[in-house]
Each structure stands twice: as C-alpha cells, then as structure tokens.
C-alpha cells in the first residue's frame, strides 16, 4: 500500500493508481519546474509548467489513471501529499 506522500527530485510516477492530490511541499529548489500529467509521461496534462517557491502549495485535484511529474530546471525537492 502506498503511503500518503511521496518525495521526488526527478521525473517519474508519483502515484501508480487513481487518487486525489491535496498539494505539494517544496523543500528546496533552484529554478526547478514541474508539470503534472494523468496517464504517464504522455498522458493528459493536468497543469501547466509550475515554478514553485519553497513551502506548501495547495493543489487539490483528482487523477483517474496515475499521477506523473515531469521535473526540470536546475533542481527541485518536492513531496506530493495525497488525501
């Protein structure tokens, strides 16, 4: 069973089943960006390119297949939190 959060520093699958995202916490960043998709790297884009600051970002949303994050830029240490 997957926990209620997942920390990431590189592109990949955040959650491999349907669910609800509450938001994400950025611990560190240096011009890092993230794009969220439902259905893998080529799935439906859920967000545009987000360039987050350090701190909590509420982003409540549902995804029907899986949640994939494309992380780019210099660096991004982010923890996704699920409901």
BELRA-V858930 format. One record per residue. RES is the residue in three letters. SS is DSSP state (hx for helix, st for strand, lp for the rest). OMEGA is omega in whole degrees, 0 to 359 (999 if undefined). Layout:
res: (RES;RES)
ss: (SS;SS)
omega: (OMEGA;OMEGA)
This chain:
res: (UNK;UNK;UNK;UNK;UNK;UNK;UNK;UNK;UNK;UNK;UNK;UNK;UNK;UNK;UNK;UNK;UNK;UNK;UNK;UNK;UNK;UNK;UNK;UNK;UNK;UNK;UNK;UNK;UNK;UNK;UNK;UNK;UNK;UNK;UNK;UNK;UNK;UNK;UNK;UNK;UNK;UNK;UNK;UNK;UNK;UNK;UNK;UNK;UNK;UNK;UNK;UNK;UNK;UNK;UNK;UNK;UNK;UNK;UNK;UNK;UNK;UNK;UNK;UNK;UNK;UNK;UNK;UNK;UNK;UNK;UNK;UNK;UNK;UNK;UNK;UNK;UNK;UNK;UNK;UNK;UNK;UNK;UNK)
ss: (lp;lp;lp;lp;st;st;st;st;lp;lp;lp;st;st;st;st;lp;lp;lp;st;st;st;st;st;st;st;st;st;st;st;st;st;lp;st;st;st;st;st;st;lp;lp;lp;lp;lp;st;st;lp;lp;lp;lp;st;lp;lp;lp;lp;st;st;st;st;st;st;st;st;st;lp;lp;lp;st;st;st;st;st;st;lp;lp;st;st;st;st;st;st;st;st;lp)
omega: (181;179;183;175;178;178;180;174;181;180;177;179;179;179;187;176;179;179;179;176;175;181;181;178;178;180;180;177;173;183;178;177;177;173;181;180;175;178;176;185;180;182;181;181;180;179;168;178;180;175;189;171;175;178;182;178;176;179;183;178;175;172;190;182;176;179;182;178;172;182;182;182;184;178;178;176;189;175;178;183;182;177;999)
